Amino acid sequence: MKSDDDQILSEDSEGIDRGALLRRIALGGAAVSLPALAGAQAAFGASNKYPSHPSWKFAFINHVTTNPFFVPTQYGASDAATLVNVKYTWGGSTKADVGEMINAFNAAVSAKADGIAVCVVDKGAFEAPIKRALGKGIPVLAYNADGARSGAKARMAYIGQALYESGFSMGQRIATLVPKGDVALFIATPGALDIQPRIDGAMAAIKQSGKPINPKIVATDADLSKELTAIDSYYLGHKTLAGMFAVDAGDTQGVGQIIQKHSLKGKVIGGGYDLLPGTLKLIDQGFLSFTIDQQPYLQGFYPVIQLFLYKLSGGLVAPSDTNTGLLYVTKASVKPYLTTKSRYEGSSSKQKYPVS
């Protein structure tokens, strides 16, 4: 009988689509190992140039483990793990519960993980656990979210977008697209430090513009199905809106869906973040003006590589802060995203070159 890891490897070699991967994660609970890596070097058609080393295992601790945004992140971690012959686990919370994340983090420490990458979505809760892990010789990186914007940080490095700065950039774009009027800014989990800095930056930029724009922050939910209902309800109670924007993947897609549902193209400007397939189609159809690509694949790939090099070098190659960037995707630039199926945006699990 095949082990679960053998089965995952077999299916991954044939290709698991975004939906299949999410279903497997949901069924597996808060800690799913992806993928089994024995013999996987051959799949890349290249030999490992690094010296023999222990079979290190790194733990990723995430705040919304089944959110489709993180599908390419997991592919990135999987590719990097295969490349350097290590393993990783994927765990945390499905609903942005910090307590569940801390429990998963502590479990990784107890299991003697060789390195940990964690989304630091709370400004203080992770500091003590990270310090305990470091005290036991376990390197810890932050990815996707980096905790408080200022003050001491226990983690060794942060890999992800410069969040406040990206939000400020979005706010500047909003001020160019909406000359005046009421604007809704949707956020799935207020206070969560993967997205709160973005909305803070957007509010600051809109205010700095001096334009007669009235932005209103609207909380939705970490559950994608609830996000859509919340956006729809808000619009129905505020039909004079000039713009609807969001700072997370689910809300961004939801904004476009509500603009489409109520035939608001050309009347209400919409935009936001990330590359969900629905969001890209809505941009192409003109229901959204833009979305922001923060390279989720790299947010899985780089932590594995940095943790590996730290272990391989005996700590001499220290992890470093890495900005995964900000790229606006508009109707003029969306076509490659729609026509290319690849692991890098989570639209396919297959390894191939060229991708298109």
Helices and strands as residue ranges (DSSP letters): H 4-14, H 18-28, E 31-33, H 41-44, E 57-62, G 68-70, H 71-84, E 87-92, H 98-110, E 115-120, H 127-135, E 140-146, E 158-160, H 163-177, E 181-187, H 196-209, E 213-219, H 224-237, E 243-246, H 249-261, E 269-273, H 277-284, E 290-293, H 298-312, E 322-323, E 327-329, H 335-339
